[in-house]
């Protein structure tokens, strides 16, 4: 049987709206290659107690920002990358907002990173964790800019029918901002840790580290890389996306890519996902 973390279905799954979402794999060399993972609260309606990457739904406030507050990518560029008509930049903004809300890290451009103080970061973090709509006003008040070019979209997964909430989630990867410390909000997220992808997969194998199947799939992708530079080089090059399939004998629910054993015989319709790593 599957040991993945799943949400319990209630009501008619055909009537569950699919919400846009963004999640961020934040990586560092310390000196071992590591990724930041956070643990969701046990009361969460989706992925309760699971270890995940920071992320959440795209909100109306994640609109195209004033270019004074965010540099490195236009909405037209972001929309082309995601294959949407317009508004693609909202996924980048949502990814950054969720990162500071859940993990307390703020993805700033190089100039802002070099001069922002720990006191300013603490103030912005505290205010945005209490009110997500405060991100842009806080950036303006402190003269800070986001670095949108630092985030690279590398995967997309659409939650299958069944859970009480469904998401069309874009996965991003970025390097950890230098000098900043992780600070979970202790509401949606109750714990956080830096971990190597291989260690995270080993921990899951011992039942001490609840993971959702998609998180497990992305950790397996990250495990192929030795350092941040090689991962980001691949992410920037945007290789062709590969469609996932699911091998589900006896509820195993293994999310597979083309080179994985069993892919050719796995089901294409259970999970809709595409991976570029």
C-alpha positions in Angstrom: 0.0 0.0 0.0 1.0 3.6 -0.5 2.9 5.4 2.2 2.4 8.8 0.7 0.5 11.5 2.4 -3.0 12.0 0.9 -5.9 14.3 1.6 -9.2 12.7 2.4 -11.9 13.2 -0.3 -15.2 14.6 0.6 -18.2 15.5 -1.6 -18.2 15.1 -5.4 -14.7 15.3 -6.8 -16.0 16.5 -10.2 -17.3 19.7 -8.5 -13.9 20.6 -7.0 -12.5 23.7 -8.6 -8.8 23.6 -9.7 -6.9 26.5 -8.2 -3.7 28.0 -9.6 -0.7 27.5 -7.2 3.1 28.0 -7.0 5.7 26.2 -5.0 9.4 26.8 -4.7 12.4 24.5 -4.3 15.0 26.7 -2.5 18.4 25.1 -2.7 21.9 25.8 -1.3 25.4 24.4 -1.0 26.3 24.2 2.7 28.6 22.6 1.6 26.4 19.7 0.7 23.6 20.3 -1.8 20.4 20.8 0.2 16.8 21.9 -0.3 14.5 23.7 2.1 11.5 21.7 3.2 8.7 22.8 5.5 6.2 20.7 7.4 2.5 21.6 7.1 0.3 21.8 10.2 -1.6 18.7 11.2 -4.9 20.6 10.8 -4.2 21.6 7.2 -7.0 20.7 4.8 -4.5 19.7 2.1 -1.3 17.7 2.9 -1.7 17.7 6.6 1.6 17.0 8.4 3.4 16.5 5.1 6.9 17.8 4.4 6.7 20.0 1.3 8.4 22.9 -0.4 7.1 26.4 0.5 4.1 27.3 -1.7 0.4 27.9 -2.0 -2.3 29.2 -4.2 -2.1 32.2 -6.5 -4.1 35.1 -5.0 -5.7 38.1 -6.7 -3.1 40.3 -4.9 -0.4 38.5 -6.9 -1.0 40.8 -9.9 1.6 42.3 -12.1 3.7 44.5 -9.8 5.0 48.0 -10.2 8.4 47.5 -12.1 10.0 49.5 -9.3 9.2 46.7 -6.9 10.2 43.7 -9.1 12.8 43.3 -11.7 14.1 40.6 -14.1 11.0 39.4 -15.9 8.0 41.0 -17.6 4.5 39.6 -17.5 4.8 38.9 -21.3 7.9 36.8 -20.7 6.4 35.0 -17.7 3.2 34.3 -19.6 5.1 32.9 -22.6 7.1 30.6 -20.3 3.9 29.2 -18.7 1.9 29.1 -21.9 -0.8 31.4 -20.7 -2.3 34.4 -22.5 -1.5 36.9 -19.8 -1.0 37.2 -16.1 1.8 34.7 -15.9 3.9 36.8 -13.6 1.4 36.2 -10.8 2.8 32.7 -10.4 6.3 34.2 -9.7 4.8 36.7 -7.2 2.8 34.0 -5.5 6.0 31.8 -5.2 7.9 34.7 -3.6 5.0 35.7 -1.3 4.5 32.1 -0.1 8.2 31.8 0.6 8.3 34.7 3.0 4.9 33.8 4.5 5.8 30.2 5.2 9.6 30.2 5.5 10.5 33.8 6.2 12.9 34.1 3.3 12.6 37.1 0.9 13.9 36.7 -2.6 15.4 40.1 -3.3 17.5 41.4 -6.2 21.3 41.7 -5.7 21.3 45.4 -4.8 18.6 45.1 -2.2 20.1 42.0 -0.7 23.4 43.7 -0.2 22.0 46.6 1.8 18.9 45.3 3.6 19.4 44.9 7.3 18.3 42.0 9.5 16.0 44.3 11.3 14.2 45.3 8.1 13.9 41.7 7.0 12.4 40.8 10.3 9.9 43.7 10.1 8.8 42.8 6.6 8.6 39.1 7.4 6.4 39.7 10.5 4.0 42.0 8.7 3.7 39.8 5.5 3.2 36.6 7.6 0.3 38.4 9.3 -1.1 39.9 6.1 -0.2 38.6 2.7 -1.5 41.7 0.9 1.2 43.7 2.7 4.1 42.4 0.5 4.1 45.2 -2.1 3.5 48.0 0.4 6.3 46.7 2.6 8.7 46.5 -0.4 7.9 50.1 -1.3 8.3 51.3 2.3 11.7 49.8 2.6 12.9 50.5 -1.0 13.3 46.8 -1.8 13.0 45.0 -5.2 12.2 41.3 -5.9 14.4 39.3 -8.2 12.0 37.5 -10.5 14.7 36.3 -12.8 16.1 34.2 -10.0 13.1 31.8 -10.1 13.0 29.2 -12.8 9.8 27.2 -13.6 10.8 23.5 -13.8 7.6 21.4 -13.4 3.8 21.5 -13.4 1.4 19.1 -11.6 -2.4 19.1 -11.7 -3.9 17.4 -8.6 -5.9 14.3 -9.6 -9.7 14.0 -8.9 -10.4 13.2 -5.3 -9.0 15.6 -2.7 -11.1 18.3 -1.2 -8.9 20.8 -2.8 -7.3 20.6 -6.3 -4.4 22.7 -7.6 -2.7 23.4 -10.9 0.8 24.0 -9.5 3.9 25.3 -11.1 7.2 24.3 -9.4 10.0 26.8 -9.4 13.7 26.4 -8.3 15.9 29.2 -6.9 19.1 29.6 -4.8 18.6 30.5 -1.2 19.1 34.2 -0.4 22.5 34.8 1.2 22.6 35.6 4.9 18.9 35.1 5.6 17.6 32.7 8.2 14.5 30.5 7.8 11.7 31.5 10.1 8.5 29.4 9.8 5.2 31.1 10.4 4.2 28.5 12.9 0.6 28.5 11.6 0.4 26.9 8.2 4.0 25.7 8.7 5.1 24.2 12.0 8.7 23.1 11.2 11.4 23.6 8.6 14.7 22.0 7.8 17.5 22.0 5.2 18.0 18.5 3.9 19.8 16.8 1.0 17.3 15.2 -1.5 18.8 11.8 -0.9 18.4 12.1 2.9 14.8 13.3 2.5 14.0 10.2 0.4 15.7 8.0 3.0 13.7 9.6 5.8 10.5 9.0 3.9 11.5 5.4 3.4 11.6 4.9 7.2 8.2 6.5 7.7 9.6 9.4 9.7 9.1 12.0 7.0 5.6 12.1 5.4 5.7 13.1 1.8 3.1 13.6 -1.0 3.8 11.6 -4.1 4.6 14.7 -6.2 7.1 15.9 -3.6 8.8 12.5 -3.6 9.0 12.8 -7.5 10.7 16.2 -7.3 13.1 15.1 -4.6 14.1 12.2 -6.9 14.8 14.8 -9.7 16.9 17.0 -7.3 18.9 14.0 -6.2 20.5 13.9 -9.6 22.4 17.1 -9.0 25.5 17.7 -7.0 25.3 21.5 -6.5 23.2 24.5 -7.0 25.1 25.7 -10.1 24.5 22.5 -12.1 20.8 22.5 -11.1 20.2 26.2 -12.1 22.1 25.7 -15.3 19.6 23.0 -16.3 16.7 25.0 -15.1 17.7 28.1 -17.1 18.1 26.0 -20.3 14.5 24.8 -20.0 14.9 21.3 -21.5 11.8 19.7 -23.0 9.1 18.8 -20.5 8.6 15.1 -19.9 5.1 13.8 -19.1 4.7 11.7 -15.9 2.9 8.5 -15.6 1.7 6.6 -12.5 2.5 3.0 -11.6 -0.2 2.1 -9.0 -0.2 -1.6 -8.3 -1.8 -2.2 -4.8 -1.9 1.5 -4.2 1.8 2.1 -4.6 1.2 5.3 -6.6 4.7 5.8 -8.0 5.1 9.0 -10.2 7.4 8.0 -13.0 9.4 9.8 -15.7 10.3 8.2 -19.1 13.7 6.8 -17.9 12.2 5.1 -14.8 11.5 1.4 -14.7 7.9 0.6 -15.3 7.1 3.9 -17.2 6.1 2.3 -20.4 3.4 0.3 -18.7 2.3 2.9 -16.3 -1.0 4.9 -16.5 -0.9 8.3 -18.3 -4.3 9.5 -17.0 -4.0 9.2 -13.2 -1.7 12.1 -12.7 -1.2 15.1 -15.0 2.3 16.3 -14.7 5.3 17.6 -16.7 8.9 17.8 -15.4 11.9 19.6 -16.9 14.6 18.4 -14.5 
